[in-house]
Amino acid sequence: MDTPVVVGIVTAVWAFIGIVLPILVQFFMWRSPNKGILQIMLVLSAVCCYVFWLTAYICQLNPLFGPQLKGDLLRVIQQEWKP
């Protein structure tokens, strides 16, 4: 899949968890004393997981270094993998 599609889908999932679920908790647990704690837990979990995922995904798009191969190994690969 293309990068914007993947980022959009994952953003939508974490936005649902961090925005929609706390609103649903407000309506379904309106009498619970732990309602606020659950809402904060959902928002913080969504933000932290999304930032971690986004950082890891962006780092994989443009790696800082590739595989480090020695010269003799490269010659063997060139000889063995000729079409």
PyMOL Python script that loads the backbone (N, CA, C, O; Angstrom):
from pymol import cmd

cmd.read_pdbstr("""\
ATOM      1  N   MET A   1       0.832  -1.177   0.000  1.00  0.00           N
ATOM      2  CA  MET A   1       0.000   0.000   0.000  1.00  0.00           C
ATOM      3  C   MET A   1       0.880   1.245   0.000  1.00  0.00           C
ATOM      4  O   MET A   1       2.048   1.197   0.385  1.00  0.00           O
ATOM      5  N   ASP A   2       0.315   2.330  -0.427  1.00  0.00           N
ATOM      6  CA  ASP A   2       1.041   3.587  -0.436  1.00  0.00           C
ATOM      7  C   ASP A   2       1.150   4.150   0.978  1.00  0.00           C
ATOM      8  O   ASP A   2       0.336   3.851   1.851  1.00  0.00           O
ATOM      9  N   THR A   3       2.159   4.957   1.173  1.00  0.00           N
ATOM     10  CA  THR A   3       2.413   5.537   2.497  1.00  0.00           C
ATOM     11  C   THR A   3       1.245   6.380   3.011  1.00  0.00           C
ATOM     12  O   THR A   3       0.866   6.223   4.171  1.00  0.00           O
ATOM     13  N   PRO A   4       0.653   7.272   2.199  1.00  0.00           N
ATOM     14  CA  PRO A   4      -0.470   8.064   2.739  1.00  0.00           C
ATOM     15  C   PRO A   4      -1.670   7.210   3.152  1.00  0.00           C
ATOM     16  O   PRO A   4      -2.378   7.550   4.100  1.00  0.00           O
ATOM     17  N   VAL A   5      -1.897   6.120   2.454  1.00  0.00           N
ATOM     18  CA  VAL A   5      -3.025   5.245   2.799  1.00  0.00           C
ATOM     19  C   VAL A   5      -2.781   4.572   4.142  1.00  0.00           C
ATOM     20  O   VAL A   5      -3.672   4.520   4.990  1.00  0.00           O
ATOM     21  N   VAL A   6      -1.570   4.057   4.330  1.00  0.00           N
ATOM     22  CA  VAL A   6      -1.240   3.377   5.586  1.00  0.00           C
ATOM     23  C   VAL A   6      -1.304   4.352   6.753  1.00  0.00           C
ATOM     24  O   VAL A   6      -1.887   4.047   7.794  1.00  0.00           O
ATOM     25  N   VAL A   7      -0.706   5.522   6.579  1.00  0.00           N
ATOM     26  CA  VAL A   7      -0.721   6.520   7.652  1.00  0.00           C
ATOM     27  C   VAL A   7      -2.148   6.962   7.949  1.00  0.00           C
ATOM     28  O   VAL A   7      -2.499   7.171   9.110  1.00  0.00           O
ATOM     29  N   GLY A   8      -2.970   7.106   6.925  1.00  0.00           N
ATOM     30  CA  GLY A   8      -4.362   7.500   7.130  1.00  0.00           C
ATOM     31  C   GLY A   8      -5.164   6.458   7.879  1.00  0.00           C
ATOM     32  O   GLY A   8      -5.945   6.792   8.770  1.00  0.00           O
ATOM     33  N   ILE A   9      -4.978   5.195   7.522  1.00  0.00           N
ATOM     34  CA  ILE A   9      -5.719   4.119   8.197  1.00  0.00           C
ATOM     35  C   ILE A   9      -5.321   4.017   9.664  1.00  0.00           C
ATOM     36  O   ILE A   9      -6.180   3.937  10.542  1.00  0.00           O
ATOM     37  N   VAL A  10      -4.010   4.019   9.929  1.00  0.00           N
ATOM     38  CA  VAL A  10      -3.557   3.892  11.318  1.00  0.00           C
ATOM     39  C   VAL A  10      -3.941   5.130  12.124  1.00  0.00           C
ATOM     40  O   VAL A  10      -4.283   5.017  13.301  1.00  0.00           O
ATOM     41  N   THR A  11      -3.890   6.300  11.511  1.00  0.00           N
ATOM     42  CA  THR A  11      -4.325   7.518  12.196  1.00  0.00           C
ATOM     43  C   THR A  11      -5.805   7.442  12.547  1.00  0.00           C
ATOM     44  O   THR A  11      -6.212   7.858  13.632  1.00  0.00           O
ATOM     45  N   ALA A  12      -6.604   6.914  11.636  1.00  0.00           N
ATOM     46  CA  ALA A  12      -8.040   6.782  11.907  1.00  0.00           C
ATOM     47  C   ALA A  12      -8.298   5.817  13.062  1.00  0.00           C
ATOM     48  O   ALA A  12      -9.171   6.066  13.893  1.00  0.00           O
ATOM     49  N   VAL A  13      -7.555   4.733  13.119  1.00  0.00           N
ATOM     50  CA  VAL A  13      -7.740   3.759  14.202  1.00  0.00           C
ATOM     51  C   VAL A  13      -7.397   4.392  15.549  1.00  0.00           C
ATOM     52  O   VAL A  13      -8.172   4.287  16.500  1.00  0.00           O
ATOM     53  N   TRP A  14      -6.232   5.052  15.632  1.00  0.00           N
ATOM     54  CA  TRP A  14      -5.831   5.649  16.903  1.00  0.00           C
ATOM     55  C   TRP A  14      -6.679   6.854  17.250  1.00  0.00           C
ATOM     56  O   TRP A  14      -6.873   7.142  18.431  1.00  0.00           O
ATOM     57  N   ALA A  15      -7.195   7.575  16.250  1.00  0.00           N
ATOM     58  CA  ALA A  15      -8.111   8.681  16.525  1.00  0.00           C
ATOM     59  C   ALA A  15      -9.421   8.142  17.101  1.00  0.00           C
ATOM     60  O   ALA A  15      -9.998   8.752  18.001  1.00  0.00           O
ATOM     61  N   PHE A  16      -9.885   7.021  16.595  1.00  0.00           N
ATOM     62  CA  PHE A  16     -11.091   6.399  17.144  1.00  0.00           C
ATOM     63  C   PHE A  16     -10.871   6.026  18.608  1.00  0.00           C
ATOM     64  O   PHE A  16     -11.722   6.284  19.459  1.00  0.00           O
ATOM     65  N   ILE A  17      -9.727   5.420  18.889  1.00  0.00           N
ATOM     66  CA  ILE A  17      -9.440   4.999  20.261  1.00  0.00           C
ATOM     67  C   ILE A  17      -9.264   6.208  21.181  1.00  0.00           C
ATOM     68  O   ILE A  17      -9.709   6.182  22.329  1.00  0.00           O
ATOM     69  N   GLY A  18      -8.617   7.266  20.685  1.00  0.00           N
ATOM     70  CA  GLY A  18      -8.308   8.403  21.542  1.00  0.00           C
ATOM     71  C   GLY A  18      -9.368   9.479  21.598  1.00  0.00           C
ATOM     72  O   GLY A  18      -9.359  10.300  22.515  1.00  0.00           O
ATOM     73  N   ILE A  19     -10.300   9.502  20.625  1.00  0.00           N
ATOM     74  CA  ILE A  19     -11.321  10.558  20.606  1.00  0.00           C
ATOM     75  C   ILE A  19     -12.723   9.991  20.801  1.00  0.00           C
ATOM     76  O   ILE A  19     -13.473  10.462  21.656  1.00  0.00           O
ATOM     77  N   VAL A  20     -13.073   8.991  20.016  1.00  0.00           N
ATOM     78  CA  VAL A  20     -14.444   8.472  20.045  1.00  0.00           C
ATOM     79  C   VAL A  20     -14.708   7.636  21.300  1.00  0.00           C
ATOM     80  O   VAL A  20     -15.752   7.784  21.935  1.00  0.00           O
ATOM     81  N   LEU A  21     -13.766   6.760  21.658  1.00  0.00           N
ATOM     82  CA  LEU A  21     -14.003   5.921  22.838  1.00  0.00           C
ATOM     83  C   LEU A  21     -14.141   6.726  24.134  1.00  0.00           C
ATOM     84  O   LEU A  21     -15.010   6.397  24.942  1.00  0.00           O
ATOM     85  N   PRO A  22     -13.332   7.763  24.376  1.00  0.00           N
ATOM     86  CA  PRO A  22     -13.590   8.566  25.594  1.00  0.00           C
ATOM     87  C   PRO A  22     -14.964   9.239  25.597  1.00  0.00           C
ATOM     88  O   PRO A  22     -15.568   9.401  26.657  1.00  0.00           O
ATOM     89  N   ILE A  23     -15.457   9.628  24.432  1.00  0.00           N
ATOM     90  CA  ILE A  23     -16.801  10.215  24.359  1.00  0.00           C
ATOM     91  C   ILE A  23     -17.850   9.151  24.676  1.00  0.00           C
ATOM     92  O   ILE A  23     -18.824   9.430  25.375  1.00  0.00           O
ATOM     93  N   LEU A  24     -17.658   7.939  24.169  1.00  0.00           N
ATOM     94  CA  LEU A  24     -18.591   6.856  24.484  1.00  0.00           C
ATOM     95  C   LEU A  24     -18.549   6.501  25.968  1.00  0.00           C
ATOM     96  O   LEU A  24     -19.578   6.188  26.567  1.00  0.00           O
ATOM     97  N   VAL A  25     -17.364   6.550  26.553  1.00  0.00           N
ATOM     98  CA  VAL A  25     -17.250   6.295  27.995  1.00  0.00           C
ATOM     99  C   VAL A  25     -18.050   7.338  28.769  1.00  0.00           C
ATOM    100  O   VAL A  25     -18.677   7.017  29.779  1.00  0.00           O
ATOM    101  N   GLN A  26     -18.031   8.575  28.305  1.00  0.00           N
ATOM    102  CA  GLN A  26     -18.786   9.650  28.964  1.00  0.00           C
ATOM    103  C   GLN A  26     -20.284   9.322  29.027  1.00  0.00           C
ATOM    104  O   GLN A  26     -20.948   9.594  30.028  1.00  0.00           O
ATOM    105  N   PHE A  27     -20.802   8.736  27.943  1.00  0.00           N
ATOM    106  CA  PHE A  27     -22.235   8.445  27.898  1.00  0.00           C
ATOM    107  C   PHE A  27     -22.608   7.128  28.575  1.00  0.00           C
ATOM    108  O   PHE A  27     -23.667   7.033  29.195  1.00  0.00           O
ATOM    109  N   PHE A  28     -21.754   6.116  28.465  1.00  0.00           N
ATOM    110  CA  PHE A  28     -22.113   4.806  29.005  1.00  0.00           C
ATOM    111  C   PHE A  28     -21.702   4.604  30.456  1.00  0.00           C
ATOM    112  O   PHE A  28     -22.244   3.726  31.128  1.00  0.00           O
ATOM    113  N   MET A  29     -20.761   5.390  30.954  1.00  0.00           N
ATOM    114  CA  MET A  29     -20.316   5.244  32.338  1.00  0.00           C
ATOM    115  C   MET A  29     -20.524   6.547  33.100  1.00  0.00           C
ATOM    116  O   MET A  29     -19.661   6.941  33.884  1.00  0.00           O
ATOM    117  N   TRP A  30     -21.621   7.207  32.892  1.00  0.00           N
ATOM    118  CA  TRP A  30     -21.828   8.539  33.447  1.00  0.00           C
ATOM    119  C   TRP A  30     -21.909   8.563  34.967  1.00  0.00           C
ATOM    120  O   TRP A  30     -21.728   9.622  35.568  1.00  0.00           O
ATOM    121  N   ARG A  31     -22.173   7.444  35.598  1.00  0.00           N
ATOM    122  CA  ARG A  31     -22.270   7.426  37.058  1.00  0.00           C
ATOM    123  C   ARG A  31     -21.015   6.852  37.725  1.00  0.00           C
ATOM    124  O   ARG A  31     -20.897   6.884  38.950  1.00  0.00           O
ATOM    125  N   SER A  32     -20.101   6.342  36.947  1.00  0.00           N
ATOM    126  CA  SER A  32     -18.915   5.689  37.514  1.00  0.00           C
ATOM    127  C   SER A  32     -17.916   6.719  38.041  1.00  0.00           C
ATOM    128  O   SER A  32     -17.674   7.734  37.388  1.00  0.00           O
ATOM    129  N   PRO A  33     -17.339   6.471  39.205  1.00  0.00           N
ATOM    130  CA  PRO A  33     -16.325   7.405  39.716  1.00  0.00           C
ATOM    131  C   PRO A  33     -14.993   7.288  38.964  1.00  0.00           C
ATOM    132  O   PRO A  33     -14.143   8.172  39.066  1.00  0.00           O
ATOM    133  N   ASN A  34     -14.817   6.217  38.224  1.00  0.00           N
ATOM    134  CA  ASN A  34     -13.571   5.998  37.490  1.00  0.00           C
ATOM    135  C   ASN A  34     -13.659   6.432  36.031  1.00  0.00           C
ATOM    136  O   ASN A  34     -12.773   6.112  35.238  1.00  0.00           O
ATOM    137  N   LYS A  35     -14.694   7.141  35.673  1.00  0.00           N
ATOM    138  CA  LYS A  35     -14.911   7.558  34.290  1.00  0.00           C
ATOM    139  C   LYS A  35     -13.764   8.414  33.775  1.00  0.00           C
ATOM    140  O   LYS A  35     -13.276   8.187  32.668  1.00  0.00           O
ATOM    141  N   GLY A  36     -13.331   9.384  34.549  1.00  0.00           N
ATOM    142  CA  GLY A  36     -12.261  10.287  34.137  1.00  0.00           C
ATOM    143  C   GLY A  36     -10.927   9.574  33.974  1.00  0.00           C
ATOM    144  O   GLY A  36     -10.163   9.869  33.056  1.00  0.00           O
ATOM    145  N   ILE A  37     -10.657   8.640  34.865  1.00  0.00           N
ATOM    146  CA  ILE A  37      -9.415   7.880  34.772  1.00  0.00           C
ATOM    147  C   ILE A  37      -9.404   7.048  33.500  1.00  0.00           C
ATOM    148  O   ILE A  37      -8.382   6.975  32.818  1.00  0.00           O
ATOM    149  N   LEU A  38     -10.522   6.424  33.175  1.00  0.00           N
ATOM    150  CA  LEU A  38     -10.603   5.617  31.964  1.00  0.00           C
ATOM    151  C   LEU A  38     -10.458   6.481  30.710  1.00  0.00           C
ATOM    152  O   LEU A  38      -9.819   6.071  29.742  1.00  0.00           O
ATOM    153  N   GLN A  39     -11.046   7.665  30.730  1.00  0.00           N
ATOM    154  CA  GLN A  39     -10.924   8.556  29.578  1.00  0.00           C
ATOM    155  C   GLN A  39      -9.479   9.013  29.377  1.00  0.00           C
ATOM    156  O   GLN A  39      -8.978   9.003  28.253  1.00  0.00           O
ATOM    157  N   ILE A  40      -8.814   9.410  30.449  1.00  0.00           N
ATOM    158  CA  ILE A  40      -7.418   9.829  30.358  1.00  0.00           C
ATOM    159  C   ILE A  40      -6.538   8.666  29.907  1.00  0.00           C
ATOM    160  O   ILE A  40      -5.616   8.849  29.112  1.00  0.00           O
ATOM    161  N   MET A  41      -6.827   7.475  30.415  1.00  0.00           N
ATOM    162  CA  MET A  41      -6.061   6.295  30.033  1.00  0.00           C
ATOM    163  C   MET A  41      -6.192   6.017  28.542  1.00  0.00           C
ATOM    164  O   MET A  41      -5.201   5.698  27.886  1.00  0.00           O
ATOM    165  N   LEU A  42      -7.396   6.134  27.999  1.00  0.00           N
ATOM    166  CA  LEU A  42      -7.603   5.907  26.572  1.00  0.00           C
ATOM    167  C   LEU A  42      -6.885   6.949  25.722  1.00  0.00           C
ATOM    168  O   LEU A  42      -6.244   6.609  24.728  1.00  0.00           O
ATOM    169  N   VAL A  43      -6.989   8.205  26.108  1.00  0.00           N
ATOM    170  CA  VAL A  43      -6.343   9.280  25.334  1.00  0.00           C
ATOM    171  C   VAL A  43      -4.828   9.139  25.376  1.00  0.00           C
ATOM    172  O   VAL A  43      -4.174   9.199  24.335  1.00  0.00           O
ATOM    173  N   LEU A  44      -4.265   8.955  26.560  1.00  0.00           N
ATOM    174  CA  LEU A  44      -2.814   8.842  26.677  1.00  0.00           C
ATOM    175  C   LEU A  44      -2.280   7.602  25.975  1.00  0.00           C
ATOM    176  O   LEU A  44      -1.222   7.654  25.348  1.00  0.00           O
ATOM    177  N   SER A  45      -2.991   6.497  26.070  1.00  0.00           N
ATOM    178  CA  SER A  45      -2.559   5.284  25.380  1.00  0.00           C
ATOM    179  C   SER A  45      -2.588   5.481  23.871  1.00  0.00           C
ATOM    180  O   SER A  45      -1.663   5.067  23.171  1.00  0.00           O
ATOM    181  N   ALA A  46      -3.628   6.100  23.375  1.00  0.00           N
ATOM    182  CA  ALA A  46      -3.729   6.332  21.938  1.00  0.00           C
ATOM    183  C   ALA A  46      -2.620   7.256  21.449  1.00  0.00           C
ATOM    184  O   ALA A  46      -2.009   6.991  20.413  1.00  0.00           O
ATOM    185  N   VAL A  47      -2.355   8.325  22.172  1.00  0.00           N
ATOM    186  CA  VAL A  47      -1.313   9.269  21.759  1.00  0.00           C
ATOM    187  C   VAL A  47       0.057   8.610  21.793  1.00  0.00           C
ATOM    188  O   VAL A  47       0.826   8.736  20.840  1.00  0.00           O
ATOM    189  N   CYS A  48       0.370   7.916  22.867  1.00  0.00           N
ATOM    190  CA  CYS A  48       1.688   7.288  22.990  1.00  0.00           C
ATOM    191  C   CYS A  48       1.891   6.192  21.948  1.00  0.00           C
ATOM    192  O   CYS A  48       2.953   6.118  21.329  1.00  0.00           O
ATOM    193  N   CYS A  49       0.901   5.354  21.750  1.00  0.00           N
ATOM    194  CA  CYS A  49       1.030   4.282  20.759  1.00  0.00           C
ATOM    195  C   CYS A  49       1.127   4.842  19.347  1.00  0.00           C
ATOM    196  O   CYS A  49       1.889   4.330  18.528  1.00  0.00           O
ATOM    197  N   TYR A  50       0.361   5.889  19.057  1.00  0.00           N
ATOM    198  CA  TYR A  50       0.408   6.479  17.724  1.00  0.00           C
ATOM    199  C   TYR A  50       1.761   7.128  17.451  1.00  0.00           C
ATOM    200  O   TYR A  50       2.318   6.961  16.367  1.00  0.00           O
ATOM    201  N   VAL A  51       2.292   7.863  18.419  1.00  0.00           N
ATOM    202  CA  VAL A  51       3.595   8.510  18.233  1.00  0.00           C
ATOM    203  C   VAL A  51       4.694   7.458  18.074  1.00  0.00           C
ATOM    204  O   VAL A  51       5.590   7.622  17.247  1.00  0.00           O
ATOM    205  N   PHE A  52       4.632   6.388  18.856  1.00  0.00           N
ATOM    206  CA  PHE A  52       5.619   5.317  18.722  1.00  0.00           C
ATOM    207  C   PHE A  52       5.524   4.674  17.346  1.00  0.00           C
ATOM    208  O   PHE A  52       6.543   4.472  16.686  1.00  0.00           O
ATOM    209  N   TRP A  53       4.311   4.351  16.908  1.00  0.00           N
ATOM    210  CA  TRP A  53       4.144   3.730  15.596  1.00  0.00           C
ATOM    211  C   TRP A  53       4.620   4.660  14.492  1.00  0.00           C
ATOM    212  O   TRP A  53       5.329   4.221  13.587  1.00  0.00           O
ATOM    213  N   LEU A  54       4.249   5.923  14.544  1.00  0.00           N
ATOM    214  CA  LEU A  54       4.629   6.878  13.512  1.00  0.00           C
ATOM    215  C   LEU A  54       6.146   7.042  13.435  1.00  0.00           C
ATOM    216  O   LEU A  54       6.712   7.107  12.343  1.00  0.00           O
ATOM    217  N   THR A  55       6.798   7.108  14.583  1.00  0.00           N
ATOM    218  CA  THR A  55       8.258   7.226  14.599  1.00  0.00           C
ATOM    219  C   THR A  55       8.916   6.004  13.973  1.00  0.00           C
ATOM    220  O   THR A  55       9.826   6.143  13.156  1.00  0.00           O
ATOM    221  N   ALA A  56       8.468   4.813  14.344  1.00  0.00           N
ATOM    222  CA  ALA A  56       9.041   3.595  13.776  1.00  0.00           C
ATOM    223  C   ALA A  56       8.769   3.505  12.275  1.00  0.00           C
ATOM    224  O   ALA A  56       9.640   3.076  11.518  1.00  0.00           O
ATOM    225  N   TYR A  57       7.585   3.897  11.838  1.00  0.00           N
ATOM    226  CA  TYR A  57       7.237   3.833  10.416  1.00  0.00           C
ATOM    227  C   TYR A  57       8.066   4.812   9.600  1.00  0.00           C
ATOM    228  O   TYR A  57       8.548   4.468   8.520  1.00  0.00           O
ATOM    229  N   ILE A  58       8.236   6.018  10.100  1.00  0.00           N
ATOM    230  CA  ILE A  58       9.023   7.019   9.382  1.00  0.00           C
ATOM    231  C   ILE A  58      10.489   6.609   9.321  1.00  0.00           C
ATOM    232  O   ILE A  58      11.151   6.841   8.309  1.00  0.00           O
ATOM    233  N   CYS A  59      11.001   6.009  10.379  1.00  0.00           N
ATOM    234  CA  CYS A  59      12.400   5.555  10.368  1.00  0.00           C
ATOM    235  C   CYS A  59      12.619   4.452   9.344  1.00  0.00           C
ATOM    236  O   CYS A  59      13.713   4.342   8.790  1.00  0.00           O
ATOM    237  N   GLN A  60      11.621   3.644   9.081  1.00  0.00           N
ATOM    238  CA  GLN A  60      11.764   2.579   8.092  1.00  0.00           C
ATOM    239  C   GLN A  60      11.649   3.093   6.665  1.00  0.00           C
ATOM    240  O   GLN A  60      12.104   2.423   5.737  1.00  0.00           O
ATOM    241  N   LEU A  61      11.053   4.263   6.465  1.00  0.00           N
ATOM    242  CA  LEU A  61      10.930   4.800   5.113  1.00  0.00           C
ATOM    243  C   LEU A  61      12.279   5.210   4.538  1.00  0.00           C
ATOM    244  O   LEU A  61      12.528   5.026   3.347  1.00  0.00           O
ATOM    245  N   ASN A  62      13.150   5.765   5.376  1.00  0.00           N
ATOM    246  CA  ASN A  62      14.455   6.221   4.928  1.00  0.00           C
ATOM    247  C   ASN A  62      15.497   5.777   5.954  1.00  0.00           C
ATOM    248  O   ASN A  62      15.865   6.553   6.836  1.00  0.00           O
ATOM    249  N   PRO A  63      15.977   4.528   5.844  1.00  0.00           N
ATOM    250  CA  PRO A  63      16.920   4.043   6.851  1.00  0.00           C
ATOM    251  C   PRO A  63      18.242   4.810   6.785  1.00  0.00           C
ATOM    252  O   PRO A  63      18.649   5.272   5.719  1.00  0.00           O
ATOM    253  N   LEU A  64      18.898   4.940   7.919  1.00  0.00           N
ATOM    254  CA  LEU A  64      20.157   5.667   7.983  1.00  0.00           C
ATOM    255  C   LEU A  64      21.292   4.908   7.313  1.00  0.00           C
ATOM    256  O   LEU A  64      22.186   5.520   6.729  1.00  0.00           O
ATOM    257  N   PHE A  65      21.266   3.589   7.390  1.00  0.00           N
ATOM    258  CA  PHE A  65      22.316   2.792   6.753  1.00  0.00           C
ATOM    259  C   PHE A  65      21.709   1.482   6.293  1.00  0.00           C
ATOM    260  O   PHE A  65      20.735   0.991   6.864  1.00  0.00           O
ATOM    261  N   GLY A  66      22.307   0.926   5.248  1.00  0.00           N
ATOM    262  CA  GLY A  66      21.846  -0.348   4.711  1.00  0.00           C
ATOM    263  C   GLY A  66      22.679  -1.483   5.269  1.00  0.00           C
ATOM    264  O   GLY A  66      23.447  -1.294   6.212  1.00  0.00           O
ATOM    265  N   PRO A  67      22.529  -2.656   4.688  1.00  0.00           N
ATOM    266  CA  PRO A  67      23.333  -3.780   5.153  1.00  0.00           C
ATOM    267  C   PRO A  67      24.810  -3.554   4.827  1.00  0.00           C
ATOM    268  O   PRO A  67      25.145  -3.065   3.748  1.00  0.00           O
ATOM    269  N   GLN A  68      25.669  -3.904   5.742  1.00  0.00           N
ATOM    270  CA  GLN A  68      27.112  -3.743   5.569  1.00  0.00           C
ATOM    271  C   GLN A  68      27.688  -5.075   5.089  1.00  0.00           C
ATOM    272  O   GLN A  68      27.774  -6.032   5.858  1.00  0.00           O
ATOM    273  N   LEU A  69      28.081  -5.134   3.815  1.00  0.00           N
ATOM    274  CA  LEU A  69      28.625  -6.352   3.229  1.00  0.00           C
ATOM    275  C   LEU A  69      30.090  -6.135   2.872  1.00  0.00           C
ATOM    276  O   LEU A  69      30.484  -5.050   2.443  1.00  0.00           O
ATOM    277  N   LYS A  70      30.888  -7.177   3.053  1.00  0.00           N
ATOM    278  CA  LYS A  70      32.302  -7.098   2.706  1.00  0.00           C
ATOM    279  C   LYS A  70      32.473  -7.313   1.205  1.00  0.00           C
ATOM    280  O   LYS A  70      31.590  -7.863   0.548  1.00  0.00           O
ATOM    281  N   GLY A  71      33.604  -6.880   0.669  1.00  0.00           N
ATOM    282  CA  GLY A  71      33.851  -6.940  -0.772  1.00  0.00           C
ATOM    283  C   GLY A  71      33.834  -8.347  -1.336  1.00  0.00           C
ATOM    284  O   GLY A  71      33.269  -8.571  -2.407  1.00  0.00           O
ATOM    285  N   ASP A  72      34.447  -9.315  -0.634  1.00  0.00           N
ATOM    286  CA  ASP A  72      34.464 -10.687  -1.149  1.00  0.00           C
ATOM    287  C   ASP A  72      33.069 -11.296  -1.171  1.00  0.00           C
ATOM    288  O   ASP A  72      32.744 -12.069  -2.072  1.00  0.00           O
ATOM    289  N   LEU A  73      32.244 -10.956  -0.190  1.00  0.00           N
ATOM    290  CA  LEU A  73      30.863 -11.441  -0.183  1.00  0.00           C
ATOM    291  C   LEU A  73      30.067 -10.846  -1.347  1.00  0.00           C
ATOM    292  O   LEU A  73      29.227 -11.522  -1.941  1.00  0.00           O
ATOM    293  N   LEU A  74      30.335  -9.588  -1.666  1.00  0.00           N
ATOM    294  CA  LEU A  74      29.657  -8.962  -2.810  1.00  0.00           C
ATOM    295  C   LEU A  74      30.038  -9.642  -4.116  1.00  0.00           C
ATOM    296  O   LEU A  74      29.185  -9.831  -4.983  1.00  0.00           O
ATOM    297  N   ARG A  75      31.325 -10.017  -4.274  1.00  0.00           N
ATOM    298  CA  ARG A  75      31.761 -10.724  -5.499  1.00  0.00           C
ATOM    299  C   ARG A  75      31.085 -12.085  -5.608  1.00  0.00           C
ATOM    300  O   ARG A  75      30.664 -12.482  -6.694  1.00  0.00           O
ATOM    301  N   VAL A  76      30.977 -12.800  -4.497  1.00  0.00           N
ATOM    302  CA  VAL A  76      30.309 -14.113  -4.513  1.00  0.00           C
ATOM    303  C   VAL A  76      28.840 -13.946  -4.887  1.00  0.00           C
ATOM    304  O   VAL A  76      28.311 -14.729  -5.676  1.00  0.00           O
ATOM    305  N   ILE A  77      28.185 -12.946  -4.337  1.00  0.00           N
ATOM    306  CA  ILE A  77      26.772 -12.705  -4.651  1.00  0.00           C
ATOM    307  C   ILE A  77      26.612 -12.371  -6.131  1.00  0.00           C
ATOM    308  O   ILE A  77      25.683 -12.856  -6.777  1.00  0.00           O
ATOM    309  N   GLN A  78      27.508 -11.547  -6.674  1.00  0.00           N
ATOM    310  CA  GLN A  78      27.428 -11.193  -8.104  1.00  0.00           C
ATOM    311  C   GLN A  78      27.618 -12.409  -8.980  1.00  0.00           C
ATOM    312  O   GLN A  78      26.939 -12.540  -9.998  1.00  0.00           O
ATOM    313  N   GLN A  79      28.518 -13.299  -8.618  1.00  0.00           N
ATOM    314  CA  GLN A  79      28.765 -14.499  -9.426  1.00  0.00           C
ATOM    315  C   GLN A  79      27.603 -15.485  -9.335  1.00  0.00           C
ATOM    316  O   GLN A  79      27.212 -16.080 -10.339  1.00  0.00           O
ATOM    317  N   GLU A  80      27.063 -15.656  -8.158  1.00  0.00           N
ATOM    318  CA  GLU A  80      26.004 -16.652  -7.949  1.00  0.00           C
ATOM    319  C   GLU A  80      24.638 -16.191  -8.437  1.00  0.00           C
ATOM    320  O   GLU A  80      23.823 -17.021  -8.840  1.00  0.00           O
ATOM    321  N   TRP A  81      24.372 -14.913  -8.413  1.00  0.00           N
ATOM    322  CA  TRP A  81      23.038 -14.416  -8.733  1.00  0.00           C
ATOM    323  C   TRP A  81      22.911 -13.852 -10.143  1.00  0.00           C
ATOM    324  O   TRP A  81      21.977 -13.102 -10.429  1.00  0.00           O
ATOM    325  N   LYS A  82      23.834 -14.204 -11.016  1.00  0.00           N
ATOM    326  CA  LYS A  82      23.719 -13.711 -12.403  1.00  0.00           C
ATOM    327  C   LYS A  82      22.503 -14.333 -13.060  1.00  0.00           C
ATOM    328  O   LYS A  82      22.238 -15.521 -12.880  1.00  0.00           O
ATOM    329  N   PRO A  83      21.754 -13.532 -13.827  1.00  0.00           N
ATOM    330  CA  PRO A  83      20.558 -14.090 -14.485  1.00  0.00           C
ATOM    331  C   PRO A  83      20.906 -15.004 -15.638  1.00  0.00           C
ATOM    332  O   PRO A  83      20.012 -15.547 -16.287  1.00  0.00           O
TER     333      PRO A  83
END
""", "prot")
cmd.dss("prot")
cmd.show_as("cartoon", "prot")
cmd.util.cbc("prot")
cmd.orient("prot")
